[in-house]
Amino acid sequence: MGNTVNGAWRAVLDASRNSGIAIDSAYAAARMEQLSGTLRSARAQIMEMAGEEFDLDNSLALGIILFEKLGLSPVRRVGVAYSVSNYDIERLEHPISEAILAYKHADRDACWIAQVRQASMRGRVRPTFEPNKVGRITTSKPNVQGIPEPVRSLIISDPGCMLIQADWNAMHLRLLANLSMDPELIHLFEHGKDPFVEMAAMLFHKAMEDVTADERATAKITTYSLLYGSSCDGVADGCGLQVEAVKAYKEAFSDRFPRIHRWTERTYKAARKAGQVLTICGRQLCIDDLASKRVRRGTLVSRVLQGSEADILMGAITRTAEMLRGIGGRVLFPIHDALLVQAPLESAIEAAAMLRAAMTDIGRTLAVPLAAKVTAGQDWGHMHAC
């Protein structure tokens, strides 16, 4: 992956691993006790409504209870089995669904706390950092990037310090605008409009001012899913939309942003010819499975955007570390489209400005500049705009 992947970012994250990341052990113990109570209560409610004891952690057994014994209508099937994902459970019109979701969420959070506690030593964790095949940095032992929001208070700042995080705003869409140079998409960003509100208005055929937060979120998932090659049927199923509505939105999107389609076709043809795609920084990503002709255009779009984001984040890690060094701050870890750092309390405002600059100024002029939201707090679960 060239110098980008084997460069200075690695030394920065090695330093983070060596120093370790502080964990709130008292919070972990108290939260685990609370979650244990939730699990017991939810399980008791489920068994009472089911009218019998069964293995709640067995998807097949749960499906039989819900759709055969209780006679509920299954939302989806996976092969011959019933689908009992959170998406399916949320759509059941029966009080048992609320108890099952409470159980699932509590079980997920408890498992994450257990993983972090197991990996901690003297109140700190030292995760391993490695790039995946497109260059995105992943964490393991433990996977701090994957800690669910309800238990992110596990991660705390060192004494006398503040956690600060910068999250990119609509990063992949901004990258897509710069790569495709689609004038309409560029226009949206130039005029400070929220692109996903615009797209929600297209998807739901309503005025922008009437778009709800849920509709915006659905439009965001729908847009990215279609760009990355998901079928209209799959998107409709996953987002709870009508297939015809997704098809109409896909066509309207292509009509409104035609250069995105042209860029996608150019990228696909170039990849077929050269066996690789290029990130926005010019890094080559080999596409080993192109010869099989199974690679979809959406897969290539995803790899280019994820690889480009990875390149920029690696540079941001290095720039941030250099800037923070002078005020006693340090980088903790990246979270795909965000970066978490800490700095002394008295320098928090200065550190926030440094982090924002490092995440948005990549040393080259872009048609659509990058933007980042910066938040800060004493623990990762309670971060506020700054």
C-alpha positions as CSV (number, residue, x, y, z in Angstrom):
1,M,0.0,0.0,0.0
2,G,3.0,2.2,-0.3
3,N,4.3,4.9,2.0
4,T,0.9,6.0,3.1
5,V,0.2,2.8,4.9
6,N,3.7,2.2,6.1
7,G,4.3,5.8,7.1
8,A,4.3,8.0,10.1
9,W,0.8,7.2,11.2
10,R,2.0,3.8,12.4
11,A,4.5,5.4,14.8
12,V,1.7,7.6,16.2
13,L,-0.6,4.7,16.9
14,D,2.2,2.6,18.2
15,A,2.8,5.4,20.8
16,S,-0.9,5.3,21.6
17,R,-0.8,1.5,22.2
18,N,2.3,1.9,24.3
19,S,0.8,4.6,26.5
20,G,-2.6,2.8,26.6
21,I,-6.1,4.2,26.7
22,A,-7.8,4.8,30.1
23,I,-10.8,2.7,31.1
24,D,-13.3,3.6,33.8
25,S,-13.3,0.3,35.8
26,A,-15.9,1.6,38.3
27,Y,-18.3,2.5,35.4
28,A,-17.7,-0.9,33.8
29,A,-18.6,-2.8,37.0
30,A,-21.7,-0.7,37.7
31,R,-22.9,-0.8,34.2
32,M,-22.4,-4.6,34.0
33,E,-24.5,-5.0,37.1
34,Q,-27.2,-2.8,35.6
35,L,-27.2,-4.8,32.4
36,S,-27.4,-8.1,34.2
37,G,-30.6,-6.9,35.8
38,T,-32.0,-5.8,32.5
39,L,-31.2,-9.2,31.0
40,R,-32.9,-11.1,33.8
41,S,-36.0,-8.9,33.7
42,A,-36.3,-9.0,29.9
43,R,-35.8,-12.8,29.8
44,A,-38.5,-13.3,32.4
45,Q,-40.9,-11.2,30.5
46,I,-40.2,-13.0,27.2
47,M,-40.6,-16.5,28.8
48,E,-43.9,-15.4,30.4
49,M,-45.3,-14.1,27.1
50,A,-44.0,-17.1,25.2
51,G,-45.6,-19.5,27.7
52,E,-42.6,-21.7,27.9
53,E,-38.9,-21.8,28.5
54,F,-36.6,-21.8,25.4
55,D,-33.1,-20.9,24.4
56,L,-33.4,-17.2,23.8
57,D,-30.0,-17.0,22.2
58,N,-30.9,-19.6,19.6
59,S,-32.3,-17.8,16.5
60,L,-34.1,-20.9,15.3
61,A,-35.8,-21.4,18.6
62,L,-36.8,-17.8,18.8
63,G,-38.3,-17.9,15.3
64,I,-40.4,-20.9,16.1
65,I,-41.8,-19.2,19.2
66,L,-42.6,-16.0,17.5
67,F,-43.9,-17.2,14.2
68,E,-45.3,-20.6,14.9
69,K,-46.4,-20.7,18.6
70,L,-47.5,-17.0,18.8
71,G,-48.6,-16.9,15.2
72,L,-47.0,-13.6,14.3
73,S,-46.3,-12.8,10.7
74,P,-42.6,-13.1,9.7
75,V,-41.1,-10.0,8.2
76,R,-38.4,-11.9,6.2
77,R,-36.9,-15.3,5.9
78,V,-33.3,-16.4,5.5
79,G,-33.5,-19.4,3.3
80,V,-36.1,-21.7,5.1
81,A,-35.4,-20.1,8.5
82,Y,-37.2,-17.1,10.0
83,S,-35.2,-13.9,10.2
84,V,-35.1,-12.6,13.8
85,S,-32.7,-9.6,13.3
86,N,-33.4,-6.4,15.2
87,Y,-34.9,-5.0,12.0
88,D,-37.5,-7.9,11.9
89,I,-38.2,-7.8,15.7
90,E,-38.9,-4.0,15.6
91,R,-41.6,-4.6,13.0
92,L,-43.6,-7.1,15.1
93,E,-46.9,-5.9,16.5
94,H,-46.7,-7.7,19.8
95,P,-45.4,-6.6,23.3
96,I,-42.8,-9.4,23.2
97,S,-40.8,-7.4,20.6
98,E,-39.9,-4.7,23.1
99,A,-38.7,-7.2,25.6
100,I,-36.6,-9.1,23.0
101,L,-35.0,-5.8,21.8
102,A,-34.2,-4.9,25.4
103,Y,-32.6,-8.3,25.9
104,K,-30.6,-8.1,22.6
105,H,-29.3,-4.6,23.3
106,A,-28.3,-5.4,26.9
107,D,-26.6,-8.6,25.8
108,R,-24.6,-6.7,23.1
109,D,-23.5,-4.0,25.6
110,A,-22.6,-6.6,28.3
111,C,-20.5,-8.5,25.8
112,W,-18.6,-5.4,24.8
113,I,-17.9,-4.4,28.4
114,A,-16.7,-8.0,29.1
115,Q,-14.4,-7.8,26.1
116,V,-12.9,-4.5,27.2
117,R,-12.5,-5.6,30.8
118,Q,-10.8,-8.8,29.7
119,A,-8.3,-6.9,27.6
120,S,-7.6,-4.2,30.2
121,M,-4.6,-4.1,32.5
122,R,-4.2,-1.7,35.4
123,G,-7.1,0.4,34.1
124,R,-5.9,0.7,30.5
125,V,-6.3,-1.1,27.2
126,R,-3.7,-1.3,24.4
127,P,-5.4,-2.1,21.2
128,T,-3.6,-3.3,18.1
129,F,-3.9,-1.1,14.9
130,E,-3.8,-2.6,11.4
131,P,-4.9,-1.4,8.0
132,N,-7.4,-3.6,6.0
133,K,-7.1,-4.2,2.2
134,V,-8.2,-0.7,1.3
135,G,-6.1,1.0,4.0
136,R,-8.8,1.6,6.6
137,I,-7.3,1.3,10.1
138,T,-9.0,-1.3,12.3
139,T,-8.5,-2.1,16.0
140,S,-8.4,-5.3,17.9
141,K,-7.6,-6.7,21.3
142,P,-9.9,-5.0,22.1
143,N,-11.8,-3.5,19.1
144,V,-12.3,0.0,20.7
145,Q,-13.8,1.3,17.4
146,G,-16.8,-1.0,17.7
147,I,-17.8,-0.1,21.2
148,P,-21.5,0.7,21.0
149,E,-22.6,4.2,21.9
150,P,-24.6,3.2,25.0
151,V,-21.3,2.0,26.7
152,R,-18.7,4.4,25.2
153,S,-18.3,5.9,28.7
154,L,-15.9,3.0,29.2
155,I,-13.3,5.2,27.5
156,I,-12.1,8.1,29.7
157,S,-9.5,10.8,29.6
158,D,-6.3,10.7,31.7
159,P,-6.5,12.8,34.9
160,G,-6.3,16.5,34.0
161,C,-7.1,15.9,30.4
162,M,-10.1,16.1,28.0
163,L,-11.2,13.8,25.2
164,I,-11.7,15.6,21.9
165,Q,-13.1,14.0,18.7
166,A,-13.5,15.2,15.1
167,D,-16.1,13.5,12.9
168,W,-16.1,14.2,9.2
169,N,-19.4,15.5,7.8
170,A,-20.7,13.6,4.7
171,M,-17.2,12.5,4.0
172,H,-17.9,9.9,1.2
173,L,-20.3,12.3,-0.5
174,R,-17.7,15.1,-0.4
175,L,-15.1,12.7,-1.8
176,L,-17.6,11.7,-4.5
177,A,-18.2,15.3,-5.5
178,N,-14.4,15.9,-5.8
179,L,-13.8,12.7,-7.8
180,S,-16.8,13.0,-10.1
181,M,-16.8,16.9,-10.3
182,D,-20.6,16.7,-10.6
183,P,-21.7,20.3,-10.7
184,E,-25.1,19.7,-9.0
185,L,-23.5,17.9,-6.1
186,I,-20.8,20.5,-5.8
187,H,-23.5,23.2,-5.8
188,L,-25.3,21.6,-2.8
189,F,-22.2,21.8,-0.7
190,E,-21.2,25.3,-1.9
191,H,-24.5,26.7,-0.8
192,G,-24.3,25.0,2.6
193,K,-27.2,22.7,2.1
194,D,-27.5,19.3,3.8
195,P,-27.3,16.9,0.9
196,F,-29.1,14.1,2.7
197,V,-32.1,16.4,3.4
198,E,-32.2,17.2,-0.3
199,M,-32.1,13.5,-1.1
200,A,-34.7,12.7,1.5
201,A,-37.0,15.2,-0.2
202,M,-36.4,13.4,-3.5
203,L,-37.0,10.0,-2.0
204,F,-40.1,10.9,-0.1
205,H,-41.5,13.5,-2.5
206,K,-41.8,16.3,0.0
207,A,-40.5,19.8,0.7
208,M,-37.1,20.0,2.4
209,E,-38.5,21.8,5.4
210,D,-40.9,18.9,6.0
211,V,-38.1,16.2,6.1
212,T,-37.8,14.4,9.4
213,A,-34.6,13.2,11.0
214,D,-35.7,9.6,10.4
215,E,-36.3,10.3,6.8
216,R,-32.9,12.0,6.4
217,A,-31.3,8.9,8.0
218,T,-33.2,6.6,5.6
219,A,-32.2,8.7,2.6
220,K,-28.5,8.5,3.7
221,I,-28.6,4.7,4.0
222,T,-30.5,4.4,0.7
223,T,-28.1,6.6,-1.2
224,Y,-24.9,5.0,0.0
225,S,-26.4,1.5,-0.4
226,L,-27.3,2.2,-4.0
227,L,-23.9,3.8,-4.7
228,Y,-22.2,0.8,-3.3
229,G,-24.1,-1.6,-5.5
230,S,-27.0,-2.9,-3.4
231,S,-30.0,-4.0,-5.4
232,C,-33.2,-2.0,-5.2
233,D,-35.0,-5.0,-3.6
234,G,-32.3,-5.3,-1.0
235,V,-32.4,-1.6,-0.1
236,A,-36.2,-1.5,0.0
237,D,-36.1,-4.6,2.3
238,G,-33.4,-3.1,4.6
239,C,-35.0,0.3,4.8
240,G,-38.6,-0.6,5.0
241,L,-39.4,1.1,1.6
242,Q,-41.4,0.1,-1.4
243,V,-39.2,-1.4,-4.2
244,E,-40.8,1.0,-6.7
245,A,-40.0,4.0,-4.6
246,V,-36.3,2.9,-4.4
247,K,-36.2,2.4,-8.2
248,A,-37.7,5.8,-8.8
249,Y,-35.2,7.4,-6.4
250,K,-32.3,5.6,-8.1
251,E,-33.4,7.0,-11.5
252,A,-34.0,10.5,-10.1
253,F,-30.6,10.5,-8.5
254,S,-28.9,9.5,-11.7
255,D,-30.8,12.2,-13.6
256,R,-29.9,14.9,-11.1
257,F,-26.2,13.9,-10.7
258,P,-25.2,12.5,-14.1
259,R,-21.5,12.9,-13.7
260,I,-21.5,10.4,-10.8
261,H,-22.7,7.7,-13.2
262,R,-20.1,8.8,-15.8
263,W,-17.3,8.7,-13.2
264,T,-18.4,5.3,-12.0
265,E,-18.3,3.9,-15.6
266,R,-14.8,5.4,-16.2
267,T,-13.6,3.9,-12.9
268,Y,-15.0,0.5,-13.8
269,K,-13.5,0.5,-17.3
270,A,-10.1,1.7,-16.1
271,A,-10.2,-1.0,-13.3
272,R,-11.1,-3.7,-15.8
273,K,-8.1,-2.6,-18.0
274,A,-5.5,-2.1,-15.3
275,G,-6.7,-4.4,-12.5
276,Q,-6.7,-1.6,-10.0
277,V,-8.4,1.7,-8.9
278,L,-6.8,4.9,-7.6
279,T,-7.7,6.8,-4.5
280,I,-8.0,10.5,-4.5
281,C,-4.4,10.7,-3.4
282,G,-3.3,8.5,-6.2
283,R,-2.7,5.3,-4.2
284,Q,-3.2,2.1,-6.2
285,L,-5.7,-0.4,-4.9
286,C,-5.4,-3.8,-6.6
287,I,-8.6,-5.5,-7.4
288,D,-7.7,-9.2,-7.4
289,D,-11.1,-10.5,-8.2
290,L,-11.7,-8.4,-11.4
291,A,-10.7,-11.2,-13.7
292,S,-13.7,-13.2,-12.5
293,K,-16.0,-10.5,-13.8
294,R,-17.9,-10.7,-10.5
295,V,-16.9,-7.3,-9.2
296,R,-19.8,-4.8,-9.3
297,R,-19.4,-1.2,-10.1
298,G,-20.7,-0.3,-6.6
299,T,-17.9,-2.4,-5.0
300,L,-15.3,-0.3,-6.9
301,V,-17.0,2.9,-5.9
302,S,-16.9,1.7,-2.2
303,R,-13.2,0.8,-2.4
304,V,-12.2,4.1,-4.0
305,L,-14.1,6.1,-1.4
306,Q,-13.0,4.0,1.6
307,G,-9.4,4.0,0.3
308,S,-9.4,7.8,-0.2
309,E,-10.8,8.3,3.2
310,A,-8.1,6.1,4.7
311,D,-5.4,8.0,2.9
312,I,-6.7,11.3,4.3
313,L,-7.2,10.0,7.8
314,M,-3.6,8.6,7.9
315,G,-2.3,12.0,7.0
316,A,-4.6,13.6,9.6
317,I,-3.3,11.3,12.3
318,T,0.3,12.4,11.6
319,R,-0.6,16.1,11.4
320,T,-2.7,16.0,14.6
321,A,0.1,14.2,16.5
322,E,2.6,16.8,15.4
323,M,0.4,19.7,16.4
324,L,-0.6,18.3,19.8
325,R,2.9,17.4,20.8
326,G,3.6,21.0,21.7
327,I,0.7,21.3,24.2
328,G,1.1,17.8,25.7
329,G,-1.7,16.2,23.8
330,R,-1.8,12.9,21.9
331,V,-3.8,10.8,19.5
332,L,-5.8,7.9,20.9
333,F,-7.4,6.1,18.0
334,P,-9.2,6.6,14.7
335,I,-12.8,5.5,14.2
336,H,-13.1,5.2,10.3
337,D,-14.4,8.7,9.7
338,A,-13.4,10.2,13.0
339,L,-10.3,10.7,15.2
340,L,-10.2,10.7,19.0
341,V,-7.5,12.5,20.9
342,Q,-6.8,13.9,24.3
343,A,-5.2,17.1,25.6
344,P,-4.7,18.9,28.9
345,L,-7.8,20.7,30.1
346,E,-6.2,24.1,29.9
347,S,-5.3,23.5,26.2
348,A,-8.6,21.8,25.2
349,I,-9.9,24.7,23.1
350,E,-6.5,25.1,21.3
351,A,-6.4,21.3,20.8
352,A,-9.9,21.3,19.3
353,A,-8.9,23.9,16.7
354,M,-5.7,21.9,15.9
355,L,-7.7,18.7,15.4
356,R,-10.3,20.4,13.2
357,A,-7.5,21.9,11.0
358,A,-5.7,18.6,10.7
359,M,-8.9,16.8,9.7
360,T,-10.0,19.3,7.1
361,D,-6.8,20.8,5.6
362,I,-5.2,18.1,3.5
363,G,-2.7,20.3,1.7
364,R,-4.5,20.6,-1.6
365,T,-7.4,22.5,-3.0
366,L,-10.7,20.7,-3.3
367,A,-13.8,21.7,-5.2
368,V,-15.7,20.6,-2.1
369,P,-13.6,21.2,1.1
370,L,-13.8,18.7,3.9
371,A,-15.8,19.6,7.1
372,A,-15.7,18.2,10.6
373,K,-17.7,18.4,13.7
374,V,-15.6,18.6,16.9
375,T,-16.8,17.5,20.3
376,A,-15.2,17.1,23.7
377,G,-15.8,15.5,27.1
378,Q,-14.3,13.7,30.1
379,D,-15.6,10.3,28.8
380,W,-16.3,9.1,25.3
381,G,-20.0,8.6,26.1
382,H,-20.6,12.2,26.9
383,M,-19.2,14.4,24.2
384,H,-20.4,17.9,23.6
385,A,-19.9,20.4,20.7
386,C,-17.0,22.7,21.1
